[in-house]
């Protein structure tokens, strides 16, 4: 009886705690969770914004003007009516609003705000893309997922402080841990804060953005995904706003929905066919693909074989340059090339798996990996300038951890330059308590892989 009584005390305490968390993210008339995105493949003349309010807001708007040093720019602002949809959250009706600004000037700084005419957000600013190929930079984050307010916040904030002029952000899935837990979405938005309203977001869903609907018994996208984000609706018909493409200043970016591909083979085939058709007519110099499940895993015992067999031949055929992924809660960067061959001229894309949140797994140290990390929160800053792509991975403290350049010649062939000599020693220790969680056989396997990996990195010595 005592144990049952204790269980209920713990349960009630947990329930009270979650209710407290929920209350802290209750919406009001004032806009919150403001986030930039695009609803079309036109970053030069359009920009979209999503935000949230309580159910008492009768109508919502966005106001926009070319930004000026003088505060008088407000007088020149034009008003655009927003689209509004309802979302039931914990038995309460919440309103999500979306406004699309169009007819904008390329490479121009704009100021905007959103609200109902009386209750407004602050004025945010963004810069439209250029309408031709030009240098730019973007941030890429692996799984945030856990302890978003307390631990992931430092990663995204340090990332922005590293290069405040970054043009947009990519999230490779598992932004949160439980698909429909509103307080987790609240923490995710709080961690990014005003940055989400200044720098556009492109995101792919992970397995944690999906849940099993008890009514239909089907794996279903989070109720929060489409109301919270705005993505180009140019992908496969059944995967609107999870699989899509975006062209930004000479680079083709493609989001794929690996979770639905792994759940439903028809969704995998549909995406493969769509991707091949898209890449076959692509004229951009660089191609970056991002999705949640890795083509090659960094964790022992994980292998997305069907996904790899379907997608990698397409990546190689159409010369995809970079594939950004998550899911495995460790870091790995490398190539699918036979050991012992020169990796100076990549035969296929550079694959990256990364993690930005605090949840960590043991690392597998697979043969495809040229650089690895265990138990480290990371973010990646990637810049493109004509025929050069520069990649840098930083720890959440701002310390450079990994870096390479890809240089593309006139025939489209890439040359890889690593910066191993200027980088710190690889951090490959298991997470706290990691050794204790492994069986004797698993520990032996890990130690064997560690020895093989270090021998390969040391040139066989």
C-alpha positions, 0 to 999 in steps of 0.5 A: 500500500505504501508503494501505491501511495508513493506512486500517486504522490509522485504522479500528482507532483508530476501532474502539478509540475506539468500544469505549471509548465503549461500555464507558463506558455498560455497565450494572450492577445499579444502575439508570441511564437513569432517565426519567419519562413517562406510559403513559396520558392521565392526568398527574394520577393516574399516572406511569411510569418507565423504567430500565436494568440489566444482565442479572443483575437477577432482578426490578425494582420502583419504590417511591413515597411522598408526599414530606416534609421528613423522611427518614422518608417512606421508611417509608410507601413502597409497592412496585410490580412493574415490567415487564421486557424484554430488548434485545440491544445489541452482542451483550449482553443488557440489561434495560429496566424500566418501572413504572406508578404509579397512584392518585396524588393530583393536584398532589402532590409524590412521591418515588420510587426504582427498583431490585431491592430491593438495588441502588436508584437515588437518590430522585427527586421529581416533582409530579403535574398538576392535574386541571383547567386551570391555569398550567404551563410546558414546555420544547421542544427541536429536534434534539440529535443530535450531540456530545450529551455535550460540546455538547448537555448545556449546552443542556438544563442551561441550559434547566432552570436557567432555570425549575426548576419546569418541568412536562415536556419535549418533544423534536421528533425526532433525539435521536441521530444513529444509531438503534441506537448505544447509546453515543449513547443513553448520551450523550443520557441522560448530558447530561440526567442526573437531570433526566430522572428528575425532569421527564417527557419527551414525544418524537417520533421523527425520521428518525435514530430510524429505520434500514433493517432489513437483514433486511426492507429496511424502515425500522424504529424504533430498538430503543432507542425503546420500551424507553427511553421510555414514552408514551401508547398512544392513537394510531394502532394501527401507530404506538404510542408515536410518535404519541399525545396527552396532555392537560395542565391545559387543553392538548391535546398531540399527537405525530405521526410525520412520518418514517413519514408521509413513508416510507409514505403509508398511515401519513400517511393513518392519522395524518391521519384519527386527528388529525382525529377527535381534534381534532373532539372536543377540548374543551381551550382550547389545542392544541399539535402536535409532530413532526420534519419541518417543515410549512414548512422553514427551509432552502433546497431542503427542502420537505415538500410532501406532509406539509404538504398533508395536515396543514396543512388539518387544523391550520387547520380545528381551530385548532391554536395552535402547531406545534413542529418540528425537522429543519432545524438552524436556527431559524425562527418565523412564520405561513403568511400572505400577505406584506403582510397583518397578522400580528396575528391568525394565520390558522392556527398559529404554526410553529416550527423549532428546533435544540438541538444543535451541528449547523448548516445554512445558513438559507433565510430563507423568506417565512413566517418572522418571526424567524430564527437561523442557527448558534445552539443554542436551547431554548424555554420555553413557559408557558400561563396560561388565555387566554395562551400565552407563548413564549420562545426562549433561546440555550444561554447563557441569552440571550433570543433570541425571544419572543411572546404568544398571547392567545385571546378568548372565540370562540377567536381568537388575537391575536399580540404580538411583542417584536421591539423588546426582542430582540437583532439576529437572528443570520443568519451562515452556520455556520463554513465555510458560504460555502465549501460553497456554489456560486456560484449557491447563494451568490447565492441566499442573498444575495438571500434575505437582502436580501429578508428584511431588506427585509421586516423593515424595512418595505420600506425 
